Amino acid sequence: MLLVHPGGPFWQKRDEGVWSIPKGELAENETGIDVARREFQEEVGVPAPDGELTALGAVTQAAGKLVHAWALAGDVEVTTLTSNTFELEWPPRSGKMQQFPEVDRAEWFDLDATRRKLLPAQCAFIDRLEALL
């Protein structure tokens, strides 16, 4: 499974339980699959592969964000990741604004490793996908 690790100083030293599927907010007049494809491109730096999509439903994360997911078989090279960026005052209260990548890396994991790496709420997607295999 392809997962992304959040960029920025808060996540730099964290690993297990913080990785995610590429995801983002719905913009006006966008469908869920439009967002999934846009966010994949923005966070990984390449278009999502073409192919048959399998809907995995939705989960609500701890902070209340509703996330919809689709599975797609594909092969994407992630060693040259190019992610969009965000701006953050860092160090805190320094008055210095810095740019950080939204995603600092992407990696392929087997199902067992995915369960350890993934945000806990998103593990439901793995259960749903495994039930289909």
N, CA, C and O atoms as CSV, one atom per row, in Angstrom:
chain,resi,resn,atom,element,x,y,z
A,1,MET,N,N,0.849,-1.169,0.000
A,1,MET,CA,C,0.000,0.000,0.000
A,1,MET,C,C,0.898,1.236,0.000
A,1,MET,O,O,1.950,1.263,0.640
A,2,LEU,N,N,0.467,2.231,-0.716
A,2,LEU,CA,C,1.215,3.479,-0.781
A,2,LEU,C,C,0.689,4.434,0.289
A,2,LEU,O,O,-0.498,4.760,0.318
A,3,LEU,N,N,1.582,4.872,1.159
A,3,LEU,CA,C,1.236,5.824,2.209
A,3,LEU,C,C,2.148,7.035,2.123
A,3,LEU,O,O,3.245,6.969,1.568
A,4,VAL,N,N,1.675,8.148,2.683
A,4,VAL,CA,C,2.474,9.368,2.737
A,4,VAL,C,C,2.688,9.777,4.191
A,4,VAL,O,O,1.828,9.574,5.048
A,5,HIS,N,N,3.867,10.361,4.443
A,5,HIS,CA,C,4.237,10.827,5.784
A,5,HIS,C,C,4.095,12.343,5.823
A,5,HIS,O,O,4.598,13.027,4.932
A,6,PRO,N,N,3.413,12.889,6.847
A,6,PRO,CA,C,3.214,14.335,6.887
A,6,PRO,C,C,4.532,15.084,7.053
A,6,PRO,O,O,5.408,14.672,7.814
A,7,GLY,N,N,4.653,16.182,6.332
A,7,GLY,CA,C,5.846,17.012,6.420
A,7,GLY,C,C,5.726,18.027,7.545
A,7,GLY,O,O,4.682,18.151,8.185
A,8,GLY,N,N,6.798,18.739,7.768
A,8,GLY,CA,C,6.816,19.779,8.787
A,8,GLY,C,C,7.463,19.309,10.067
A,8,GLY,O,O,7.647,18.111,10.283
A,9,PRO,N,N,7.807,20.254,10.909
A,9,PRO,CA,C,8.582,19.945,12.108
A,9,PRO,C,C,7.852,19.108,13.160
A,9,PRO,O,O,8.505,18.402,13.929
A,10,PHE,N,N,6.526,19.166,13.216
A,10,PHE,CA,C,5.794,18.405,14.233
A,10,PHE,C,C,5.875,16.898,14.006
A,10,PHE,O,O,5.800,16.124,14.960
A,11,TRP,N,N,6.027,16.478,12.756
A,11,TRP,CA,C,5.966,15.060,12.400
A,11,TRP,C,C,7.330,14.462,12.112
A,11,TRP,O,O,7.445,13.254,11.907
A,12,GLN,N,N,8.353,15.281,12.093
A,12,GLN,CA,C,9.680,14.870,11.658
A,12,GLN,C,C,10.192,13.607,12.342
A,12,GLN,O,O,10.777,12.751,11.680
A,13,LYS,N,N,9.988,13.472,13.637
A,13,LYS,CA,C,10.542,12.329,14.382
A,13,LYS,C,C,9.494,11.276,14.707
A,13,LYS,O,O,9.777,10.331,15.444
A,14,ARG,N,N,8.294,11.425,14.170
A,14,ARG,CA,C,7.235,10.450,14.436
A,14,ARG,C,C,7.084,9.535,13.231
A,14,ARG,O,O,7.273,9.955,12.090
A,15,ASP,N,N,6.742,8.279,13.500
A,15,ASP,CA,C,6.645,7.316,12.407
A,15,ASP,C,C,5.376,6.472,12.519
A,15,ASP,O,O,4.439,6.666,11.744
A,16,GLU,N,N,5.332,5.567,13.444
A,16,GLU,CA,C,4.189,4.660,13.527
A,16,GLU,C,C,2.934,5.403,13.966
A,16,GLU,O,O,2.950,6.191,14.912
A,17,GLY,N,N,1.849,5.128,13.250
A,17,GLY,CA,C,0.560,5.726,13.569
A,17,GLY,C,C,0.352,7.135,13.049
A,17,GLY,O,O,-0.622,7.783,13.433
A,18,VAL,N,N,1.246,7.643,12.175
A,18,VAL,CA,C,1.079,9.007,11.668
A,18,VAL,C,C,1.011,9.078,10.141
A,18,VAL,O,O,0.677,10.133,9.602
A,19,TRP,N,N,1.312,8.005,9.436
A,19,TRP,CA,C,1.245,7.987,7.985
A,19,TRP,C,C,-0.225,8.022,7.557
A,19,TRP,O,O,-1.117,7.757,8.364
A,20,SER,N,N,-0.470,8.344,6.308
A,20,SER,CA,C,-1.832,8.505,5.827
A,20,SER,C,C,-1.934,8.101,4.364
A,20,SER,O,O,-0.926,7.918,3.681
A,21,ILE,N,N,-3.160,7.966,3.903
A,21,ILE,CA,C,-3.391,7.915,2.472
A,21,ILE,C,C,-3.352,9.373,1.999
A,21,ILE,O,O,-3.632,10.271,2.793
A,22,PRO,N,N,-3.013,9.635,0.733
A,22,PRO,CA,C,-3.123,11.015,0.240
A,22,PRO,C,C,-4.584,11.459,0.354
A,22,PRO,O,O,-5.490,10.754,-0.092
A,23,LYS,N,N,-4.802,12.617,0.945
A,23,LYS,CA,C,-6.178,13.081,1.169
A,23,LYS,C,C,-6.214,14.597,1.237
A,23,LYS,O,O,-5.185,15.249,1.409
A,24,GLY,N,N,-7.415,15.151,1.099
A,24,GLY,CA,C,-7.566,16.592,1.178
A,24,GLY,C,C,-9.018,17.002,1.303
A,24,GLY,O,O,-9.915,16.163,1.395
A,25,GLU,N,N,-9.230,18.291,1.306
A,25,GLU,CA,C,-10.561,18.867,1.485
A,25,GLU,C,C,-11.270,19.001,0.143
A,25,GLU,O,O,-10.654,19.294,-0.882
A,26,LEU,N,N,-12.580,18.780,0.177
A,26,LEU,CA,C,-13.398,19.003,-1.011
A,26,LEU,C,C,-13.468,20.491,-1.305
A,26,LEU,O,O,-13.759,21.292,-0.417
A,27,ALA,N,N,-13.202,20.860,-2.546
A,27,ALA,CA,C,-13.419,22.231,-2.995
A,27,ALA,C,C,-14.817,22.296,-3.612
A,27,ALA,O,O,-15.426,21.263,-3.893
A,28,GLU,N,N,-15.313,23.494,-3.816
A,28,GLU,CA,C,-16.646,23.650,-4.390
A,28,GLU,C,C,-16.722,22.959,-5.748
A,28,GLU,O,O,-15.815,23.076,-6.571
A,29,ASN,N,N,-17.802,22.250,-5.964
A,29,ASN,CA,C,-18.075,21.545,-7.222
A,29,ASN,C,C,-17.106,20.395,-7.505
A,29,ASN,O,O,-16.953,19.999,-8.660
A,30,GLU,N,N,-16.456,19.856,-6.489
A,30,GLU,CA,C,-15.572,18.699,-6.669
A,30,GLU,C,C,-16.248,17.455,-6.125
A,30,GLU,O,O,-16.989,17.520,-5.145
A,31,THR,N,N,-15.991,16.319,-6.764
A,31,THR,CA,C,-16.458,15.044,-6.237
A,31,THR,C,C,-15.339,14.439,-5.399
A,31,THR,O,O,-14.194,14.880,-5.485
A,32,GLY,N,N,-15.656,13.445,-4.601
A,32,GLY,CA,C,-14.654,12.784,-3.774
A,32,GLY,C,C,-13.513,12.211,-4.586
A,32,GLY,O,O,-12.352,12.336,-4.195
A,33,ILE,N,N,-13.821,11.585,-5.708
A,33,ILE,CA,C,-12.761,10.995,-6.526
A,33,ILE,C,C,-11.914,12.074,-7.182
A,33,ILE,O,O,-10.716,11.879,-7.391
A,34,ASP,N,N,-12.534,13.233,-7.517
A,34,ASP,CA,C,-11.750,14.364,-8.041
A,34,ASP,C,C,-10.728,14.818,-7.006
A,34,ASP,O,O,-9.572,15.083,-7.336
A,35,VAL,N,N,-11.163,14.904,-5.755
A,35,VAL,CA,C,-10.262,15.321,-4.674
A,35,VAL,C,C,-9.155,14.298,-4.496
A,35,VAL,O,O,-7.989,14.664,-4.341
A,36,ALA,N,N,-9.509,13.013,-4.517
A,36,ALA,CA,C,-8.506,11.961,-4.334
A,36,ALA,C,C,-7.425,12.052,-5.411
A,36,ALA,O,O,-6.237,11.953,-5.106
A,37,ARG,N,N,-7.823,12.238,-6.647
A,37,ARG,CA,C,-6.840,12.332,-7.734
A,37,ARG,C,C,-6.015,13.621,-7.631
A,37,ARG,O,O,-4.805,13.594,-7.854
A,38,ARG,N,N,-6.655,14.746,-7.297
A,38,ARG,CA,C,-5.934,16.010,-7.147
A,38,ARG,C,C,-4.926,15.927,-6.017
A,38,ARG,O,O,-3.774,16.331,-6.177
A,39,GLU,N,N,-5.354,15.406,-4.875
A,39,GLU,CA,C,-4.463,15.320,-3.717
A,39,GLU,C,C,-3.303,14.354,-3.962
A,39,GLU,O,O,-2.180,14.599,-3.520
A,40,PHE,N,N,-3.578,13.270,-4.660
A,40,PHE,CA,C,-2.494,12.344,-5.004
A,40,PHE,C,C,-1.428,13.094,-5.792
A,40,PHE,O,O,-0.240,13.001,-5.485
A,41,GLN,N,N,-1.853,13.832,-6.802
A,41,GLN,CA,C,-0.920,14.608,-7.632
A,41,GLN,C,C,-0.171,15.641,-6.788
A,41,GLN,O,O,1.045,15.783,-6.921
A,42,GLU,N,N,-0.890,16.366,-5.916
A,42,GLU,CA,C,-0.265,17.414,-5.104
A,42,GLU,C,C,0.704,16.850,-4.075
A,42,GLU,O,O,1.754,17.441,-3.822
A,43,GLU,N,N,0.362,15.715,-3.480
A,43,GLU,CA,C,1.178,15.182,-2.390
A,43,GLU,C,C,2.297,14.266,-2.863
A,43,GLU,O,O,3.346,14.199,-2.222
A,44,VAL,N,N,2.098,13.564,-3.963
A,44,VAL,CA,C,3.106,12.624,-4.446
A,44,VAL,C,C,3.897,13.201,-5.623
A,44,VAL,O,O,5.052,12.839,-5.846
A,45,GLY,N,N,3.258,14.100,-6.367
A,45,GLY,CA,C,3.960,14.752,-7.461
A,45,GLY,C,C,3.787,14.102,-8.809
A,45,GLY,O,O,4.380,14.550,-9.791
A,46,VAL,N,N,2.989,13.054,-8.882
A,46,VAL,CA,C,2.680,12.394,-10.154
A,46,VAL,C,C,1.183,12.084,-10.166
A,46,VAL,O,O,0.568,11.967,-9.106
A,47,PRO,N,N,0.595,11.952,-11.351
A,47,PRO,CA,C,-0.825,11.606,-11.399
A,47,PRO,C,C,-1.080,10.213,-10.816
A,47,PRO,O,O,-0.227,9.328,-10.887
A,48,ALA,N,N,-2.258,10.043,-10.246
A,48,ALA,CA,C,-2.666,8.707,-9.793
A,48,ALA,C,C,-2.764,7.796,-11.007
A,48,ALA,O,O,-3.159,8.250,-12.081
A,49,PRO,N,N,-2.417,6.525,-10.864
A,49,PRO,CA,C,-2.511,5.609,-12.009
A,49,PRO,C,C,-3.948,5.491,-12.497
A,49,PRO,O,O,-4.896,5.680,-11.735
A,50,ASP,N,N,-4.091,5.179,-13.765
A,50,ASP,CA,C,-5.417,4.880,-14.307
A,50,ASP,C,C,-5.771,3.455,-13.913
A,50,ASP,O,O,-4.886,2.649,-13.627
A,51,GLY,N,N,-7.037,3.148,-13.898
A,51,GLY,CA,C,-7.459,1.791,-13.589
A,51,GLY,C,C,-8.789,1.778,-12.883
A,51,GLY,O,O,-9.407,2.816,-12.643
A,52,GLU,N,N,-9.211,0.579,-12.559
A,52,GLU,CA,C,-10.500,0.389,-11.893
A,52,GLU,C,C,-10.393,0.749,-10.416
A,52,GLU,O,O,-9.533,0.231,-9.704
A,53,LEU,N,N,-11.263,1.631,-9.966
A,53,LEU,CA,C,-11.285,2.068,-8.569
A,53,LEU,C,C,-12.217,1.191,-7.749
A,53,LEU,O,O,-13.277,0.776,-8.217
A,54,THR,N,N,-11.809,0.919,-6.533
A,54,THR,CA,C,-12.653,0.203,-5.574
A,54,THR,C,C,-12.940,1.132,-4.416
A,54,THR,O,O,-12.022,1.527,-3.697
A,55,ALA,N,N,-14.193,1.485,-4.224
A,55,ALA,CA,C,-14.576,2.379,-3.129
A,55,ALA,C,C,-14.408,1.650,-1.801
A,55,ALA,O,O,-14.846,0.510,-1.649
A,56,LEU,N,N,-13.767,2.318,-0.839
A,56,LEU,CA,C,-13.563,1.749,0.495
A,56,LEU,C,C,-14.375,2.480,1.556
A,56,LEU,O,O,-14.185,2.248,2.750
A,57,GLY,N,N,-15.271,3.352,1.135
A,57,GLY,CA,C,-16.139,4.047,2.071
A,57,GLY,C,C,-15.447,5.215,2.750
A,57,GLY,O,O,-14.494,5.789,2.224
A,58,ALA,N,N,-15.948,5.554,3.935
A,58,ALA,CA,C,-15.446,6.714,4.667
A,58,ALA,C,C,-15.174,6.347,6.113
A,58,ALA,O,O,-15.758,5.406,6.651
A,59,VAL,N,N,-14.279,7.103,6.734
A,59,VAL,CA,C,-14.029,7.006,8.172
A,59,VAL,C,C,-13.928,8.421,8.721
A,59,VAL,O,O,-13.611,9.363,7.995
A,60,THR,N,N,-14.201,8.555,10.009
A,60,THR,CA,C,-14.030,9.835,10.680
A,60,THR,C,C,-12.790,9.732,11.559
A,60,THR,O,O,-12.699,8.867,12.431
A,61,GLN,N,N,-11.840,10.625,11.316
A,61,GLN,CA,C,-10.594,10.623,12.086
A,61,GLN,C,C,-10.821,11.256,13.459
A,61,GLN,O,O,-11.874,11.842,13.709
A,62,ALA,N,N,-9.837,11.136,14.341
A,62,ALA,CA,C,-9.952,11.600,15.715
A,62,ALA,C,C,-10.338,13.074,15.816
A,62,ALA,O,O,-11.099,13.448,16.709
A,63,ALA,N,N,-9.830,13.913,14.921
A,63,ALA,CA,C,-10.130,15.352,14.968
A,63,ALA,C,C,-11.461,15.679,14.280
A,63,ALA,O,O,-11.835,16.848,14.184
A,64,GLY,N,N,-12.175,14.652,13.801
A,64,GLY,CA,C,-13.477,14.858,13.195
A,64,GLY,C,C,-13.482,14.961,11.687
A,64,GLY,O,O,-14.551,15.097,11.091
A,65,LYS,N,N,-12.324,14.902,11.046
A,65,LYS,CA,C,-12.258,14.995,9.585
A,65,LYS,C,C,-12.804,13.714,8.965
A,65,LYS,O,O,-12.389,12.613,9.325
A,66,LEU,N,N,-13.736,13.869,8.033
A,66,LEU,CA,C,-14.315,12.741,7.310
A,66,LEU,C,C,-13.448,12.467,6.086
A,66,LEU,O,O,-13.220,13.361,5.271
A,67,VAL,N,N,-12.962,11.224,5.955
A,67,VAL,CA,C,-12.070,10.842,4.866
A,67,VAL,C,C,-12.706,9.709,4.066
A,67,VAL,O,O,-13.117,8.693,4.627
A,68,HIS,N,N,-12.782,9.895,2.745
A,68,HIS,CA,C,-13.262,8.865,1.828
A,68,HIS,C,C,-12.043,8.284,1.131
A,68,HIS,O,O,-11.072,9.000,0.883
A,69,ALA,N,N,-12.081,6.985,0.809
A,69,ALA,CA,C,-10.918,6.359,0.166
A,69,ALA,C,C,-11.344,5.415,-0.943
A,69,ALA,O,O,-12.434,4.843,-0.936
A,70,TRP,N,N,-10.428,5.280,-1.900
A,70,TRP,CA,C,-10.569,4.335,-3.000
A,70,TRP,C,C,-9.270,3.573,-3.122
A,70,TRP,O,O,-8.195,4.116,-2.869
A,71,ALA,N,N,-9.368,2.320,-3.508
A,71,ALA,CA,C,-8.172,1.513,-3.775
A,71,ALA,C,C,-8.019,1.395,-5.285
A,71,ALA,O,O,-8.995,1.383,-6.036
A,72,LEU,N,N,-6.765,1.309,-5.702
A,72,LEU,CA,C,-6.446,1.212,-7.112
A,72,LEU,C,C,-5.126,0.482,-7.236
A,72,LEU,O,O,-4.140,0.867,-6.608
A,73,ALA,N,N,-5.099,-0.563,-8.036
A,73,ALA,CA,C,-3.833,-1.264,-8.278
A,73,ALA,C,C,-2.984,-0.415,-9.211
A,73,ALA,O,O,-3.476,0.105,-10.213
A,74,GLY,N,N,-1.727,-0.280,-8.881
A,74,GLY,CA,C,-0.849,0.512,-9.727
A,74,GLY,C,C,0.573,0.454,-9.225
A,74,GLY,O,O,0.860,-0.116,-8.172
A,75,ASP,N,N,1.449,1.050,-9.991
A,75,ASP,CA,C,2.860,1.106,-9.631
A,75,ASP,C,C,3.319,2.545,-9.834
A,75,ASP,O,O,3.331,3.053,-10.955
A,76,VAL,N,N,3.693,3.187,-8.746
A,76,VAL,CA,C,4.109,4.578,-8.789
A,76,VAL,C,C,5.492,4.691,-8.172
A,76,VAL,O,O,5.739,4.185,-7.077
A,77,GLU,N,N,6.382,5.352,-8.877
A,77,GLU,CA,C,7.728,5.604,-8.360
A,77,GLU,C,C,7.652,6.770,-7.380
A,77,GLU,O,O,7.209,7.859,-7.744
A,78,VAL,N,N,8.081,6.548,-6.140
A,78,VAL,CA,C,7.939,7.583,-5.114
A,78,VAL,C,C,9.274,8.103,-4.577
A,78,VAL,O,O,9.289,8.915,-3.652
A,79,THR,N,N,10.377,7.654,-5.135
A,79,THR,CA,C,11.672,8.096,-4.599
A,79,THR,C,C,11.980,9.543,-4.960
A,79,THR,O,O,12.852,10.160,-4.349
A,80,THR,N,N,11.283,10.084,-5.935
A,80,THR,CA,C,11.497,11.485,-6.315
A,80,THR,C,C,10.259,12.312,-5.988
A,80,THR,O,O,9.826,13.132,-6.796
A,81,LEU,N,N,9.703,12.101,-4.828
A,81,LEU,CA,C,8.500,12.777,-4.369
A,81,LEU,C,C,8.645,14.291,-4.466
A,81,LEU,O,O,9.671,14.846,-4.072
A,82,THR,N,N,7.626,14.955,-4.987
A,82,THR,CA,C,7.557,16.412,-4.963
A,82,THR,C,C,6.175,16.797,-4.470
A,82,THR,O,O,5.188,16.609,-5.181
A,83,SER,N,N,6.096,17.327,-3.278
A,83,SER,CA,C,4.834,17.660,-2.642
A,83,SER,C,C,4.597,19.164,-2.669
A,83,SER,O,O,5.538,19.953,-2.757
A,84,ASN,N,N,3.329,19.549,-2.593
A,84,ASN,CA,C,3.035,20.958,-2.389
A,84,ASN,C,C,3.516,21.354,-0.988
A,84,ASN,O,O,3.883,20.487,-0.194
A,85,THR,N,N,3.515,22.637,-0.683
A,85,THR,CA,C,4.070,23.118,0.586
A,85,THR,C,C,3.041,23.921,1.375
A,85,THR,O,O,1.996,24.307,0.853
A,86,PHE,N,N,3.359,24.162,2.635
A,86,PHE,CA,C,2.564,25.053,3.482
A,86,PHE,C,C,3.530,25.942,4.255
A,86,PHE,O,O,4.707,25.616,4.409
A,87,GLU,N,N,3.017,27.062,4.734
A,87,GLU,CA,C,3.845,28.012,5.476
A,87,GLU,C,C,3.480,27.953,6.957
A,87,GLU,O,O,2.309,27.853,7.321
A,88,LEU,N,N,4.513,28.017,7.804
A,88,LEU,CA,C,4.335,27.904,9.248
A,88,LEU,C,C,5.372,28.769,9.954
A,88,LEU,O,O,6.530,28.833,9.542
A,89,GLU,N,N,4.944,29.423,11.010
A,89,GLU,CA,C,5.913,30.153,11.823
A,89,GLU,C,C,6.751,29.125,12.581
A,89,GLU,O,O,6.234,28.357,13.393
A,90,TRP,N,N,8.059,29.126,12.300
A,90,TRP,CA,C,8.942,28.155,12.929
A,90,TRP,C,C,10.322,28.742,13.120
A,90,TRP,O,O,10.875,29.317,12.183
A,91,PRO,N,N,10.893,28.618,14.296
A,91,PRO,CA,C,10.328,28.091,15.538
A,91,PRO,C,C,9.144,28.929,16.031
A,91,PRO,O,O,8.992,30.090,15.651
A,92,PRO,N,N,8.310,28.328,16.881
A,92,PRO,CA,C,7.137,29.040,17.390
A,92,PRO,C,C,7.525,30.380,18.023
A,92,PRO,O,O,8.549,30.494,18.698
A,93,ARG,N,N,6.696,31.369,17.791
A,93,ARG,CA,C,6.847,32.723,18.343
A,93,ARG,C,C,8.147,33.411,17.916
A,93,ARG,O,O,8.580,34.370,18.555
A,94,SER,N,N,8.767,32.922,16.838
A,94,SER,CA,C,10.014,33.515,16.348
A,94,SER,C,C,9.768,34.643,15.358
A,94,SER,O,O,10.663,35.444,15.089
A,95,GLY,N,N,8.550,34.709,14.812
A,95,GLY,CA,C,8.254,35.675,13.781
A,95,GLY,C,C,8.796,35.269,12.419
A,95,GLY,O,O,8.619,35.999,11.445
A,96,LYS,N,N,9.450,34.124,12.336
A,96,LYS,CA,C,10.057,33.650,11.087
A,96,LYS,C,C,9.124,32.627,10.426
A,96,LYS,O,O,8.816,31.586,11.006
A,97,MET,N,N,8.684,32.940,9.214
A,97,MET,CA,C,7.824,32.036,8.471
A,97,MET,C,C,8.695,31.147,7.586
A,97,MET,O,O,9.609,31.626,6.915
A,98,GLN,N,N,8.399,29.844,7.593
A,98,GLN,CA,C,9.153,28.894,6.777
A,98,GLN,C,C,8.184,28.045,5.946
A,98,GLN,O,O,7.034,27.834,6.330
A,99,GLN,N,N,8.670,27.572,4.821
A,99,GLN,CA,C,7.918,26.669,3.955
A,99,GLN,C,C,8.310,25.229,4.280
A,99,GLN,O,O,9.486,24.918,4.464
A,100,PHE,N,N,7.304,24.359,4.348
A,100,PHE,CA,C,7.533,22.940,4.595
A,100,PHE,C,C,6.716,22.139,3.588
A,100,PHE,O,O,5.648,22.589,3.174
A,101,PRO,N,N,7.197,20.954,3.183
A,101,PRO,CA,C,6.383,20.117,2.295
A,101,PRO,C,C,5.197,19.542,3.060
A,101,PRO,O,O,5.321,19.163,4.225
A,102,GLU,N,N,4.056,19.482,2.398
A,102,GLU,CA,C,2.889,18.870,3.038
A,102,GLU,C,C,3.160,17.398,3.336
A,102,GLU,O,O,2.701,16.858,4.343
A,103,VAL,N,N,3.909,16.765,2.445
A,103,VAL,CA,C,4.309,15.363,2.601
A,103,VAL,C,C,5.819,15.316,2.425
A,103,VAL,O,O,6.346,15.832,1.439
A,104,ASP,N,N,6.523,14.700,3.377
A,104,ASP,CA,C,7.983,14.666,3.235
A,104,ASP,C,C,8.496,13.361,2.615
A,104,ASP,O,O,9.654,13.283,2.204
A,105,ARG,N,N,7.643,12.345,2.547
A,105,ARG,CA,C,8.030,11.117,1.866
A,105,ARG,C,C,6.802,10.232,1.643
A,105,ARG,O,O,5.788,10.352,2.330
A,106,ALA,N,N,6.928,9.361,0.679
A,106,ALA,CA,C,5.903,8.354,0.392
A,106,ALA,C,C,6.624,7.028,0.282
A,106,ALA,O,O,7.752,6.959,-0.208
A,107,GLU,N,N,5.971,5.979,0.737
A,107,GLU,CA,C,6.587,4.647,0.674
A,107,GLU,C,C,5.511,3.597,0.451
A,107,GLU,O,O,4.336,3.793,0.763
A,108,TRP,N,N,5.960,2.469,-0.104
A,108,TRP,CA,C,5.118,1.289,-0.267
A,108,TRP,C,C,5.322,0.381,0.935
A,108,TRP,O,O,6.454,0.149,1.360
A,109,PHE,N,N,4.208,-0.141,1.491
A,109,PHE,CA,C,4.262,-1.035,2.646
A,109,PHE,C,C,3.381,-2.255,2.401
A,109,PHE,O,O,2.387,-2.181,1.679
A,110,ASP,N,N,3.761,-3.388,3.015
A,110,ASP,CA,C,2.866,-4.545,2.988
A,110,ASP,C,C,1.739,-4.277,3.989
A,110,ASP,O,O,1.781,-3.289,4.722
A,111,LEU,N,N,0.735,-5.153,4.021
A,111,LEU,CA,C,-0.437,-4.897,4.875
A,111,LEU,C,C,-0.094,-4.811,6.360
A,111,LEU,O,O,-0.649,-3.972,7.069
A,112,ASP,N,N,0.811,-5.663,6.843
A,112,ASP,CA,C,1.166,-5.616,8.271
A,112,ASP,C,C,1.840,-4.298,8.628
A,112,ASP,O,O,1.502,-3.678,9.636
A,113,ALA,N,N,2.787,-3.871,7.808
A,113,ALA,CA,C,3.468,-2.598,8.067
A,113,ALA,C,C,2.495,-1.432,7.925
A,113,ALA,O,O,2.570,-0.462,8.680
A,114,THR,N,N,1.584,-1.524,6.959
A,114,THR,CA,C,0.589,-0.465,6.775
A,114,THR,C,C,-0.222,-0.274,8.041
A,114,THR,O,O,-0.479,0.861,8.444
A,115,ARG,N,N,-0.629,-1.362,8.675
A,115,ARG,CA,C,-1.416,-1.252,9.917
A,115,ARG,C,C,-0.643,-0.539,11.025
A,115,ARG,O,O,-1.241,0.180,11.825
A,116,ARG,N,N,0.665,-0.725,11.083
A,116,ARG,CA,C,1.477,-0.058,12.107
A,116,ARG,C,C,1.705,1.418,11.778
A,116,ARG,O,O,1.700,2.265,12.671
A,117,LYS,N,N,1.902,1.719,10.513
A,117,LYS,CA,C,2.254,3.075,10.087
A,117,LYS,C,C,1.056,4.017,9.997
A,117,LYS,O,O,1.178,5.205,10.298
A,118,LEU,N,N,-0.086,3.502,9.590
A,118,LEU,CA,C,-1.248,4.302,9.254
A,118,LEU,C,C,-1.913,4.930,10.484
A,118,LEU,O,O,-1.896,4.355,11.573
A,119,LEU,N,N,-2.493,6.108,10.294
A,119,LEU,CA,C,-3.317,6.716,11.344
A,119,LEU,C,C,-4.366,5.690,11.772
A,119,LEU,O,O,-4.964,5.038,10.916
A,120,PRO,N,N,-4.599,5.534,13.068
A,120,PRO,CA,C,-5.514,4.479,13.536
A,120,PRO,C,C,-6.883,4.481,12.862
A,120,PRO,O,O,-7.382,3.413,12.507
A,121,ALA,N,N,-7.498,5.628,12.678
A,121,ALA,CA,C,-8.839,5.664,12.079
A,121,ALA,C,C,-8.832,5.144,10.647
A,121,ALA,O,O,-9.817,4.561,10.195
A,122,GLN,N,N,-7.733,5.348,9.932
A,122,GLN,CA,C,-7.675,4.918,8.538
A,122,GLN,C,C,-7.434,3.420,8.389
A,122,GLN,O,O,-7.546,2.891,7.283
A,123,CYS,N,N,-7.108,2.729,9.471
A,123,CYS,CA,C,-6.917,1.270,9.392
A,123,CYS,C,C,-8.194,0.552,8.969
A,123,CYS,O,O,-8.131,-0.570,8.465
A,124,ALA,N,N,-9.350,1.181,9.167
A,124,ALA,CA,C,-10.606,0.580,8.708
A,124,ALA,C,C,-10.584,0.372,7.197
A,124,ALA,O,O,-11.186,-0.576,6.693
A,125,PHE,N,N,-9.895,1.248,6.474
A,125,PHE,CA,C,-9.770,1.067,5.025
A,125,PHE,C,C,-9.026,-0.217,4.692
A,125,PHE,O,O,-9.364,-0.902,3.727
A,126,ILE,N,N,-8.020,-0.542,5.486
A,126,ILE,CA,C,-7.240,-1.767,5.259
A,126,ILE,C,C,-8.133,-2.991,5.500
A,126,ILE,O,O,-8.107,-3.948,4.726
A,127,ASP,N,N,-8.917,-2.950,6.574
A,127,ASP,CA,C,-9.844,-4.054,6.855
A,127,ASP,C,C,-10.803,-4.252,5.688
A,127,ASP,O,O,-11.049,-5.383,5.268
A,128,ARG,N,N,-11.345,-3.153,5.163
A,128,ARG,CA,C,-12.294,-3.241,4.059
A,128,ARG,C,C,-11.643,-3.774,2.791
A,128,ARG,O,O,-12.230,-4.584,2.073
A,129,LEU,N,N,-10.441,-3.318,2.524
A,129,LEU,CA,C,-9.729,-3.788,1.341
A,129,LEU,C,C,-9.379,-5.272,1.472
A,129,LEU,O,O,-9.540,-6.040,0.523
A,130,GLU,N,N,-8.904,-5.664,2.644
A,130,GLU,CA,C,-8.540,-7.058,2.876
A,130,GLU,C,C,-9.755,-7.976,2.700
A,130,GLU,O,O,-9.614,-9.092,2.201
A,131,ALA,N,N,-10.931,-7.523,3.100
A,131,ALA,CA,C,-12.148,-8.312,2.964
A,131,ALA,C,C,-12.510,-8.553,1.491
A,131,ALA,O,O,-13.198,-9.518,1.156
A,132,LEU,N,N,-12.033,-7.657,0.623
A,132,LEU,CA,C,-12.323,-7.782,-0.810
A,132,LEU,C,C,-11.327,-8.675,-1.537
A,132,LEU,O,O,-11.609,-9.145,-2.639
A,133,LEU,N,N,-10.158,-8.916,-0.930
A,133,LEU,CA,C,-9.112,-9.696,-1.594
A,133,LEU,C,C,-9.383,-11.182,-1.542
A,133,LEU,O,O,-8.593,-11.973,-2.058
